[in-house]
């Protein structure tokens, strides 16, 4: 298959943008991991410094509260680890329809179907990172450039997919 020059340039641009997005998203994930680890360490330190008082119930309640907080943080850490693994394996090459790994341009919005990290700014453009389970992507899944759908009462058209 022979590409026209602008198609080849667009392909390279889309792949380059997705590589940069992948690196930026992995950096965001690492920041979240570091933050969660810091919080877990602080809870561990707090549990070590908790002293047993004559009011045993108060001590047990405080310790249980710390354990519950640590459990929640460990669940979040596990989820973030799954996101990191997904980001490392995500398809970076050109994609012709809305699916995981697709960078989608809608009127006024860029969306990367990867992990639900929210907004990320890259080269002066805001890009929304969402999972393939997001309501918008569920409406657009398998659609191609030029196709559209109605989402929350609004007509949406896919301008470009990389």
Secondary structure, 3 states (H helix, E strand, C coil): CCCCHHHHHHHHHHHHHHHHHHHHHHHHHHHHHHHHHHHHHHHHHHHHHCCCCCCHHHHHHHHHHHHHHHHHHHHHHHHHHHHHHHHHHCCCCCCCECCCCCEEEECCEEEEECCCCEEEEECCEEEEEECCCCHHHHHHCCCECCCEEEECCEEEEEEEEC
